[in-house]
């Protein structure tokens, strides 16, 4: 039973297990990518990273299986647990059919499986004749009748081969889509981009929410925060082992409440001692103390696992020897192989020390933990208590739930602050999984496809050298021959311009000259034996463009459609002319930006359509600028409320000119003598007709020109209308106002007064 003093575990064990399984996924640092390479071609760098991520995902974690297959098995186990709890015969039949026959070609065609998104989680949909199921790790099983809602199947991936392999691969697909969503318009920096890649490649789509990471992260010691990914993974696994031991034995450490002379006491001591030895050695390695490295820790871990569990791990022949001076023990290889060795002195202030030359030691101990157990009985403050005293009061290590939370935190990157959300289902799939599979067997559908492209059995001459070694040459055509199956081979090399990798690619086709039906990749092993490659491939093209190029193409086409809509829309009455021009300029800049992005992502792969669209974008941007400019001029010319600024703008555009009309003319306004000087603002674009008039009023005939009593602009139609006209309108019950645009600044007056 669990320790009642410990908090209940809040971390999903599946999330922790998956995160540990994929904790050492590649980074730009581990791949040796430099900032120079990133600056030169960031798209190629991310494509290279995506390839390496696929290889890691599908590569071996153990000698018997790869990570992708293990993830598929984990998901299948979760569904089996759901099956055991079901009593409804229809639901049991659907679940049992998929679990028993995960290959779609072996099941009844009335039962189909899909990878879908449900509540923003990756889910498995099983569709029968009149019942459909959706299972997700975070939300469990949902039942629908008679079928799934249309929005669920809208972006579903039909799992034609192994259901669980395909479902597991959906997680990798989403990671690749998120990598494609990274904005490359601004030059990325290596460090921040690496952190972003760590974030987008974590397995968050199977689970509802992240753990409460920040508070825990603040309490972690610096040496653990800054540890290498390998070190963080090792500490995460140790925390899980310790949490499991605490939960099993219901105690802060394994010796609590056990009689000292009980036979179980020794077994508990052995397991606890093994865990504590691992912890101290690991902490030494992460703190770079006493020369202990992760390799040294792994050797100690192999030794304690052998003796603590009484199981020998193949290839890990690490043993204990007693030092000749009896001060401690030597831990290392069973035979006199190369080091490193760890010296363990339990009563020393420095418990471990890693050495390259082993000190003198005795024979291999058959039961070292028995000896350590007897020593601890003889002395209460023996090696166990000394080890437990190291960092025993650290608050982040209290409780099973806290241990598991930290274990997950160490291998599960927190969300980036301010990270933009990624669409739930991006448009383009990045994986070509037509022939992929974690297991080394073809599905029924794949076997049928392969049979359709098999060629006649004549083989030709065996090629003995070069990249085609092991294939056959028949009438200048490469042929793949295995188990009396013969296929045409299409061969070409792919060269990465940034990473400078030359990759030979061989694919089976129905015709090497003009292939219509394309089969799987084939690769040769170290012995030169060729076989079908069962890993998924990265899709490099979408209709002739790179994925980013296709996304840029679609975005540019949408921008062009928006620009055409804007051009066709009527101008809202009352919109200032300058704002109208700014709207068109803004849209033109959008088109220029779309053209820049499209040009950036179609440098290496382009099509006639992309080249034509690029020209259309630039031409439309120029057209919008010209139209916006003309509209501003026209709207300004036809303004019924002209200003000095309007006159100045039209003069600059050579759309108007100014003419002095005669000299000062005497007038009487409200009984006061006034002298009027008129200036005519003439529309050059419309036959030199007057647009507006500028009236300068002077109290005297000799008043200096730049000291008018008042000056204003008037519409041509209201040239002769003044206060007498306005009064007559008021007397007639009308409120007609004569427009007078003030000319109040010296610079505004100079526009007219400088006219000869």
N, C-alpha and C positions, 0 to 999 in steps of 0.2 A: 504494500500500500504506500501511497505517496507520503512524503514528509509533511505533516500538518502545519509545520512552521514555514514551509516554502510556498510561495505563490503558485497558483495553478499555471501550467505552461500556456502562454498565449500565442506562441509562435507555431504556425502550421508546420508540422514535421515534413510534409512534402515540399513546401517552399524552401525549407532549410536544406533538405537533401538535394534538391535540384540546384540550388544556388552553390552548394559545395561541389557538385558534379561539374559545373561549368565555371567555377571560380577563376580558373587560369586561362580564360579565353584571351586571345591575343590583344595587345595594345600596340599603338604606333611605336612606342618605345621598344617593346620586345621584338618588333618586326624590323627595327633598325631604320625607320623612316626619319629623315632629317627635315629641318625647317626649310632648307633649300629645295628639297624635292616637293614639299608641300606647296611652297610658293610657286614653283614652276608649273605644276599641274595638279591642283587639289582634287579634281574629279578622278584622275587616274589613281591617286593615292587612296581615295575612299573605295574605289573599285578593287584595288589590290587588297585593302583591309577586308572588304566583303568576301573576297575569295578565300583569304586565310581564315575568316570566321567560319565559312562553310566547311573547310577542311578540318578545323578544330571540332566543329559540331559533329561531323561524321567520322572523325578519327577515333582511334582506339583509346579507351580509358584503362582497360585491362587487356590481358592477352586474349580473352574470350569474346569481348563485345565492345562496341563503340558507344559513345555517349548518347547518340541519337536512339540507338536500340534500347539502351537502359531507360531513357526517358519514356519511350513507348511502353516498355514493360511496367514502369511505375504507373502510368495512366491506366493501363489495362487492369492492374491490381486495384486501383481505386474503383473502377467500374465493377469489378467482381464483388467488392464490399457492398456496393449498392444492390447488386443482384441478390446477395444473401438476405437482405432485409425485405425483399419484395414478396408479396403474396398474390398480387394480381397476375393471373396466368398470361394475359396478353403482354403485359410489360415484361414478365420473365421470359416469354418467348422471343421478344425482340432483343433483349439484352443478351440472352443465351446465344442467339444466332450470330450476333456480331462477335462475341467472345470466342465462340467455338470456331467460326469461319471468318476471320478478319479479312481474308481475300475476297473482294467483291465478286470475282468470277466464280467462286465456289458456293456462294450463297444463292438463295432463291432471288430472282430478279425483282421480286416485290418488296424486298427490304434494301433500302439504300442508306448510305452514310455520308454525312457532310461535315466539313469543318466550318463553323459559323461563329459569329460574334453575338453574345447574349449578355445584356447588362454590361457591355464593354469588356467582357471576358472572352477568352478563347473557349469555345464549347464544342461538344460533339453532338450532332443531330442524327437520330436514327428514325427513318421514316418507313412505316409499314403501310398496309392497305388502308386502314381506318384509324390508325393511332400513330402519333409521332412523339418522340422523346427528345429532350435536350438535356444533356448533362454537362455541367461545368464544375470544376473543383471548388470554386468559391460559393456557388449557389445551389449545388446539388442537382437533383433530378426534377425536371418539369415535364408534365404530360399534356399533350394537345390532341384534340380530336375534332375533325377527322385528319387534319394535316397541319403543317406549320403555318404561321402567319406569313404573308408574302414578303414583308420587309426582312424577315429572318433569312429567307432563301435568296434574297436579291443579290447579295455579294458572297454567297456560300461557295466553298470549294468542294466539289464532289470528290470523295475519297475512293478512287477506283481500285486501288491496290490494297495494301495492308492499312486497315482503318487507323490503328494506333500509331503506326509509323507516320502516316499522313497527318494525323492530328498533332503529333509532336513536331512535325516539320512546319506546321502553321506558325509555331512560335518563332522559328528562324525566319520565316517569310516576313513576319511583322517587324523583326529586328532589321532586316535588310531594307524594308520600306522606310523605317525611321531613319536609317543611315542616309537614304536618298532624300529625306526631307530636311536634312541639315543644310542651312543656308550657306552657300559658297560665294554669295555676291560680295561680301566683305572678306578680305584676306584673312583666313583663320590662322591662329597661333597653335603651335603643336601641343602645348600643355593643356589649354582649355578644350581643344578638340578631343584630346585623349580622354579627358574626364567626361565629355559629352558622349563619346562612344561607349565608355563604361556604363553610362546611365541608360542609353537607348538599347543596349544589348543585354540588359538584365531581364529575368523572367517575371515580368510584372503582370502579364496578361492572363495568367492562370489564377491570380489571387486578387482579392478584393482591395486590400489596402496594405500600405507599408507599415512596418513596426514603428513605434515611437523612438526614432533614431537619435534625434538631436540631443536629448537629455543624457542618454547613455553615452553618446559620442564625447560629450564634454568631460565625462568622468574617466575615460580611458587614459591610461598613461601614454606619454608621448611616444615611447619606444614601440607601443603597439599600434598607435595611430599611423606611424610612419613606416611600419614594417612592409616588407615586400609582399606581393600577392601570395607567394608560396608560404611565407611566414604567417600571414593572416589566415590562410586556409588551414595550416597545421594547427594554429591556436583554436580556430573554430571547431575543428574535429576533436581536439582535446576537451574543450568545454562541453561538447555534446556527450563525450564518453563520461566525463565527471558528473554531468547532470543525470545521465542514466544510472550511474552507480548510486548517487544520492537518492534518486527516486526508488531504486530497488531496495536499498538497505535502510531507508527511513532515518538517516542520521547525517549530521554535518560531515562526519567522516566515517569510514566503514567499521571502526572498532567500537563504536558506541553501543552499550547495552549487550555486549557479547561476553560471556564468561571467559576469563583468561585461559582456562584450561580446556575450553571447548574445542572440538576438532574444527568447527566452522570458523573459529577465531583465526587460525592460520590461513585459511582460504581467503577470508576477508582482508587480512593483512596483506596478502600477496597482491590482490587486485588493487587495493588502495595504494600500496607501495609502488606498483607499476605505474599507476596514474600520476603519483606525485613525482616519481623520477622523470617521467615524460615532461611534466610541467616545468620543473626546474631546468632541465636541459634545454627545453624550448625557449624559456625566458632568457637563459644565458645566451642562446644563439641570437635572439632578437635584439638583445642589448649589447651584443658583441663583447661579451665578458669571457675571460679566460680562454679566448681563441675558439670557443664553440661555434660551429657553423651549422647550417640546416642539414648538411650531409651527415655531420656528427650526430645530430639529433635523430635523423632517420635511422642511423645504425643502432642507437640506443633503443629506439622504438621497436625495431625488429627484434632485438634481444629480449626486451621485457614482454613483448607479445608472445614470444615462444614459451617463456617460463610461466607467465601469469595465466595463460589460457591452455597450456600443455598442448599447443598445436604448433608444429613447425611449418613456417611459411617458406615455400620453395624459392630459392634464390636469395634468401635473407639469412644466411648462416652466421648470425651474430651471437656471441656467447659471453659469459662472465668468467673471469679468472681472478683469483686472489693475488694481490701484490705480494712479493716476497717479503717486504718489510711489514706486512700485515696491517698497513695503514688504510687499506681500502681495496678497491677492485678495478680491474681493467676490463673494459667492454669494447669488443671489436670482432673482427672476422675470426671464424673458427680455425682456419688455417693461417699460415704466416703470409697473408696477402698484404696488399698495399693498404695504408691507413685511409682515413684517420682513425685514431683510437680515443676513447674517452676514459679518463681516470676518475673514478668515483671514490671520494673520501668522505664518508657520512659525518664524521665528527670534526671536519675542517670548516673553517669559515668560508672557504671557497669549495663548495661541494663538488663541482665538476671542473675538469680541465681537459682541453683537447690537445693532443700531442701528435706529432708526425712520427716520432720514434718511441715505441712502447717501452715502458720500464720493465724490469725483470718481474715475471709473474709465474704462478704455478700452473697446474693443469686446468682443463676446463671443468667448471663446477656443474654438476648435474642438477643440483637443486639449490641455487643461490638464495632463493627467497626463504627457504627453511632456515638457512644460516642467519639471514637478516632478521627473521622472526625470533629466533632464539636470542639474538643479541638485544632485540628490543625488550624481551622479557627480563633480561638480566639488568637492563638499565632503562628506567622509565623515560628519561630524556635522551632516548636513542635517536637513531637516524630518522625515524618516522616523524617524531615530534619536531626535530630540527627542520625537516623539510616543510612541515605544515606551517611553521612560523614565518616562512618567506611570503610576504605580501598577503598574509592570511586575513588581515583586517581591511583589505581593499573593498569598498562598498559595492562596486559593480559585480563582485563575485558571490554575493549573497543570494541564495535562493535558486531553485531549479529554473523558474521562469526567467529570471534575470540572466542566468547563464545561457539559456537558449536564445534570448533576445540579442545578447552580445555576439553569440555564435553566428546568428544571421547577419547582424550588422557588419561583421568583419568580411563577409563575402557578398554583400548585397548593397551596392552603392545607393546612397540617398539621392532623391530627386534634385536636379539642378535648380537653384533658385531662379525664378523668372523664366523657366523653360517654356517655350510655346507648346501648346497642345498639338498633337499629331492627329490627323483624321483617323477615325476608327478603322476605315478600310480604304487605304490609298488606291488610286486607280490602277496602277501597274503592278503586276506580280513580278518579282525579281528572280524567282527560282524556276528553272526548268526541271521538273520532277517526273517527266514522262517515263524515264527508265530508272528512276532512283529507287533504292530500297536499302534498309539497314541490313537486312539478311542477304545471304548470297544465293538467293533463289528468285527466279522471275515469277511474277504473278501470271495468272491464267491469261489476262488480257495482253500482257507483254509477250508471252510465248506465242500467242496468235499473231501479233504484229511482226515478231521476228521471223515467223515462218513465211510471211508474205514477201519478204525481201531476200529470201535465200536464193542463191544463184546455182547454176549447174556445177557439178562436182569436179570439173577440171581445175587443177590447182596451179600449176606452173612452177617456176624456179624459186627455191628458198633463198631469201635475202639474209646474208650472214653478217653484214656490217651496217653501222649507221643507225639513225633513229627509226628505220623501218625493219631492223633486224628481227627475224622471226616470222615476218609476213612473207607472202609469196607474190611473185611478179609474173603476171600472165598477160601477154599482149599489151605491155606498158601500163597495165592496170594492177594496182595493189589488191591482194586478196587475203582475207582473214580466213584461216582454216583451223577449226578445232572440233574434235569429235565428229569428223566427217560433215560438219556444217560449213558451208562456204558462202562468203559475203564480200561484196565490193567494199573497198575502204576509200574514203575521202580523207586526204591528209593535207594539212596546212599548218603553218606556224603562226603563233600569236606573239607579238613583241610588245611589252609594256614600255612606253616611251619614257616613263619616269623611273620605275623600279628596274628597268633594263633586264627583263626576264624573257628568255626565249622559250616558249612553251609549245612543243609539238602536239597537235590535236589530231586524233584519228577517230573518224565516225563511220559507222556502217550505213550504206545507202543502197537504193535500188539501182542507181546508175551513177558512176563516178563523173560522167561528163555533164549531165544535167539532172541532178537528183531531184526527184519529186517526193519520194518517201525517204525520210531520214531516220535511221535507227540510233542506237545508243553509242556512247563513247566506248572505245576499247583502249586498254593500256597494257604495257608489258611489265612484268615483275623483274626482280634482279636476275632471274635465270633466263630472261628473254621469252617467257611464256605469256602469250596474250590472253586477255579475258575481258569480259564486259565490266566496265566501271559502274559500280552501284551507288555512287554518291551523286547528289543533285548538282547541277551546274548553275552558275550565275548567268542570268539572261543579260546579255550585253546590249541588245538592240530591241527596239519596239518600232516595227514598220520602218526599218532602215536607219533609225536614229538611236543614239544612246538613250538610256532611260531619262537622264536629266535633259538631254536634248529634246526628247519627245514631250516631257513636261513643259519645257520652255516653249516648244512649238505650240502646244495647246494653249498655254497662257498668253502667248503673243497673238494667237488667232482670236482669243476672247477679247483681248485689248483692242484689236482692230475692229471687232464687231461693236464694242462699246463706243469707240470713236465715231463710227458711222452713225450710230444712234444719236450721239451728241450733235453731230453735224446736221442731222435731219430735224432735231427738236427746234421748236420755235423759241425765240428769245423771250423771256418773261418781261412784260411791260414794266418799265421803271428801273430795269437793271442798269447800273452805271456802265458806260462804254468800257472803262478800264477793267471792270470785273468780267465783262464778256470776253475781252482779249485774254485775261488771266485764265478763264476756264479753258479756252482753246490751247493756251500755252501749257497748262497743267496736263491736259490730255496728250499733247505732243510730247511732253517729257516722259509720260508713261510709255508711249510708243517707242521713244528713243531708248528707254531703259529695257523694254521688252526686246528690242532689237539687239542691244548690247548683250543681254543674257543669252539670247538665241545664238548670236555669233560666237559667244564664249563656249557654249556646249555643242556646237556643230562644227568645231574646227577640224576634228579628226573624222567624224562621221556626219555626212550631210546628204540631203536628197535634193532633187529638183524642186520639190514643194517647199522645202525649208529655205532654199536660196531665193525662190520667188517670194516667199513670205517676208524674208528679210528686206528685199527691195520694196515690197508694198508698205512695210512698217515705216521705213525711212521716207518714202514718197508721201505717205499719208501724214506723217509728222510735219513735213514741210508744207503740205497742203493746209493742214490745220493752222499752222502759224500764219500763213498768208491770209487765210480766211478770217482768222481772229483779228489780224491787223487791219484788214479792210473793213470789217464790221465795226471796229472801234472808230475808225475814221468816219464811216457813214453815220453811225449813231451820234457821234459828236457833231457832225455837220447839221444833222436834223434836230439837234437838241432845241427845246423850247425854253431852256433855262441856261443859256451859255454863260461861261465864266471866263475870266482872264486866262486861267489855265487851259481852257479849251482852245482859246485863240492861239496861245503859245504852242500847244501841241500841234494844231493844224498847220501853223506856220512852219514848224520843224518838219512836218511831213509834206510840205510844199503843196498842200491842198487848198490853201487860201492865200490871199495877199491883201494888203491894207493900202487904201488910197485916201489922201486928204481931200475933203470936199470943200472947195472954195476957202474963204477965210472966216473970221469971226462975224457972226450975224447977230444984230441986236434983236432982243426979244423982251417982252414984258410978261413977267410971271407973278401973279398975285400982286400986281401993282408995283413990282420992283423991276428995274431995268437989268437985263442979263445979256451977256454975250456968249453965243453958242458956237463952238468949233466942232464940226462933224468929221468923223472918220468912217470910211466904208470898209467892212470886212467882206471881201469878194470871194465867191466860190470858184476856184480855178477848175474844178472837176465838172462843173455844170454851166459852162458857157459864160463864166465870169459874171454871174448874177449876184446881186447883193444878198448876203446871208444875214448879217447883223450890222448895226451901226453903233459907234462909240460916240457918246455926247459928252463934251467937256464944257462946263459952264464957268464963266469968269465974271467977276463983279465989274471990271473995268476993261476997256479995250486994250490998255497997256499992261494989264496984269501978266507977270511972267507965265510962260506956258506950263511950267511944272507946279503952278500954285492955283489950280482951279478950285472954285468953291465946292464943286461936286463933279463927279465923273461916273458914267455908268454905260453898260451895254444895253441895247434895245434890239428887239426883233425887227426885221425889215418891214413886216406888216404893221408894226406899231410905231414906225419911225416918227410920224407926225402926231401921234396921240400923246397927250399930256394930262395935266390935272383938270383942265377944262373938260376933256373927254370923259375922264373918270367921274367928275361931278355930274355930267349929263347922264351917265349910265346909272348913277345912284338915284338921280331924280326920276329916272324911268323905271326904277324898281329892280335894276340889275346891278350885280356886284362884279363888274368886269374890271380887272386890275391890269395895269400896264406893267410889263416886266422891266425891271431896272436892275441889271447885274452890276454890283459895285466894282469900280476900279479904284481901289483905295491905297495901293502901295506904290512907292516910287518906281519900282521895277515894272509893275504892271502898266503904269502910265507911259514909261519909256518905250514900250512896244509900239505905241501909236505916235508919240511925239517925235520919235526919231525918223518917222517917214518923211521923206523929202517932198 
